Amino acid sequence: MTSFISTPVRRIGRLLCLSSILMAPAAWADSYTDFQQASARLEAMMAKATPQSGLPSQGDPAVAALLAQITDARGLFQAPVAALQDVNQSVAVCEKAMRLGKTYYAFGMEWPLPLSGAQLQQARKEQVTQNLANYGDEMSTFFAFSMHCHAHLIGLMAQGFAAQPAEAVSGPERLRARAFSKNTAVVFTGVVQFAQVPFWNVAQKKRMLEAAAQHATANVGLMPPPLRERLLASMAEADKDLDPSLAPPLATIRQALSATACAGLCQFY
């Protein structure tokens, strides 16, 4: 962040900047530790959920504070700790957040039912619909966070592969880049398409689409042009009964998908 400091306080400003630099590592370390501890607490609460109690909901102020702590992408990734300079540890953060979101989505799906065939499928579909109604805010919050988390991962991977020309990248590293690009594209595509499902309310759709739009260029940069075209085509109905607040993020995503250049990690897809 750029600070505009007037001449009379410039010297004090330099001291404040130096103090911020010296204190920052501890602050960043706290944000990472907070994520680990808060997500572990939420997982423990989820493990105790029953059909009667339901999952922890943002309607509970304590749970709302916990979710806000876990999904504080700005605090976690803007100036990450050393642990998050490691790809594997960063992947673990993204996977944990996605797992928490999917737990809300799949709540009740593991419970045995005295049904089979079409009746069982219908019951499971109704369960998902009920979960979206009950936990749409929680799900959309975690899926939006996943966009920020994967953008952080893309940056780490891009740094690693930018250090050498494409022709010098070894076979195993090419396979690693391809697997990463494919998996990340699946996450981005899933969020963009999932946000178009009619069960979400406008605020939830906006939350997910704005996060996807913020990192659309980075995500699209991993995709070969034919994959971009397919995702763009799948958005043809996204404007149906569109709320005006969703138009800007959809336009940003579409613009990113219209790019035809393939450089960087895209070369290894």
N, C-alpha and C positions, 0 to 999 in steps of 0.2 A: 504494500500500500504506500503511495507517495504522500509525504507530508509537506505542506507549504508553510514554512516557518519564517516569520518576519525577522529582519536584521537584529533588532534588540535582543531577541531571545535565541538567536542561532546557536550561541555557545551552550546554553542550557539544553537546547534541542539535541546537540551532539552528545551531551552526557546522557540524556534520556535514551537516545538510540543505542548508545553503548551499553547502558544498563539493560535495555530490552534484549540485546543480543546475548548478554551474559546470563540473563534469567530465562531465556526462551527454552533451552533444552529441558529444564525441569518442568516447565509448563507443558511442553509437547509430550514429555514422558507421562505426565499426569493424564493427559487426554487419552493416550493409548491404554494406560492402566485402567482408566475409568471405563473405557469401552469393554475391556476384558471382564472387569468385575461386574459391570451393569448387565452385560449380556448373559453372564453366568447366573446372575440373580433371576433374570427373566426366564431363562431355561429351567431353573429350579421351580419357579412358580408354575410354568407350563406343565411340568412333569406331575404336578399335583392336581391338575384340572380334571374335573369329572363332568359327566353330562349335565348334572345339576348346577355346578358352579360355573361352568364355562371357562374359557381362557382369560388371562389377565387383559382387561380392557382399558382403553384410554379414558373411559368414563371415571375411572378411579384416579384421582390426582397423583397418587404415588406412582401408579403405573405410567401415567402420562409423562411424569418427570423422568422415569427410568427410560422410556422409549426415546425421549428427547435427548437424553445423554448418549444412548447407543447410536442414534442416527445423526449425531452432530458431525456431518461430513466436513463442514468448514473447519471446525476445530481439530478434526483428526487428520485431514489430508492437506490442509493449506501449508502447514510447516511440519511434516511428519517426523516422528522419532526415528532413530537409527533402525529400529526393528522393522519399520515399514519401508525401509529402503531395500529390504529383502523381498524378492518376488514370492517365495513360498509363504512367508508370514503374512504378506498382504493378501495372497489368495485365501488364506485361512480366515482372515477378517471378512472378506467378501462372501465366502461360503457360509460363514456363521450367520451373517445377516440374511442371506437368501434362505437359509434353513429356518430361521425364525419366521420369516414371512410365509414360507410354505407350510409351517406348522399351523398358522391361522387358516390358511386355505384348506388344508386337509383335515381339520379338526373333525373328529367323529367318524372319519372314513374307515378307521381300523376296527370300529365296534362291530361285533357279529350281529347279523340280522337274520331272522327266519324267512329269508326270501332268496330267490334265485332268478337267473335269466333276466328278462326285460324288467321285472318288478324290482330286482336288486339294482339294476342300472338306473332306473327312475328314482329310487330312494337315494342313491349316491348323488345323482344330479341335484335333487332337492336339498341335500345336505350342503353341497357346495354353494348353492344359491343362498341358503340360510347363513352360511359362513360369510359370504360377501356382504349380506345385509348386516350381520352382527359385527364383523371385523374388517370391513372395507377400509376404514381409516388406518388401522394398524398394518394391513397388507400393503396398501399403497405407499405408506411411509417407508416400509422396508424395501419395497421394489424401487422406489425413487432413490433411496440410499445406495442401492446396488449400482445404479448408474454412476454415481460419484465414485464409488469404490472401484469399479472397473475402469473408469477413466484414469484413476491413479495407477492401476496396473498397466494400462496401455502406455502411460508415460514411462514407467520403469522398463518395460520391454523394449520400447522404442529406443531408449538410451542405450541399452545393451547391444542392440543390433546396429545402431548408427555408428558405432565405433569402428566398423569394418565394412568394406564394400560387399555387395550382395554375392558376388562370385566367390568371395573368400569364406563365406559361411559354410560350415561343415554340414554333412548330411543329417546327423542327429540334431543339430541346432535348427536346421530347416524344418525338420519334423516337429520340433518343440514349438517353433514359431507358428507353424500351420495349426497345430492342436490348439494353441492359445487363441489364434485368430478365429478359428471355427467356434470354439466355446464362447468367446466374447460376443461374436456375432449372434449366437443363439440367444444370449441373455438380452442383448439390445433389441433384437427382433421380437423376442417374447414380450418385453415390456411395451414396446410400441404397439404391437397387435393386441395384447391383453388389455391395454387401456381403452381399446375401441369396443370392448364387450359392454353391452347396454346395462349390465347390473351395477356398474360403478356410477356414483353421482359425479356431478361436474367438478367439485373440489378435488375429489380423488383422481379423476382423469387428469385434471390440470397439474396436480402434484407430480404424477408420473411423467406426463408428456413434457413438462418444463424441464425436469431433470434429464430426460432423454435428449431434448433439444439442446440443452447446455453443452452436452458432450457428443452431439451428433457427428460433427466433423471428425473427431478422434475415432469414433466407432466405425463410421463409414470408411475411414481410411484403411481399415483392416480388411474390408470386403472387396472381392473382385467385382467388376462392373455388372456381370449378369446377376449376381446375388443382390446388388443394390436395386437393379431393375425389378426383380421379383418382389422385394419388400415394398418398393414404391407402388407397384401395381396392386399389392394387397391393401394399400391405403386408399383405394379408389372410393370406398364407401365411408371413409372416415368423416367426410363433411356432411353426412346425412343428419339432418336435425341438429346441426352444429351449434353449440353455445359459442357466442362471440369470443369468450375468453380463451377458447381452445384454438382459435385460428392462428395466432402468432407462433406457438410452439410447433404446430403441425406444418406451418409454412417453412419454418427453420429446418425441420427434419426432411421435408421434401426437397428443399434446396440442396441440403447436404447429399442426399441420395442421387441427385441429378448429376453429380460430378462423375467424370469418366476417367480421370487420371488414376494410375495405380503405381504407387511408390512406397518405399519403406516396407513395413510388415506385410502389406498387401501382396508384395511380390512372392511371398512364401506360402500364400493361402492354397 
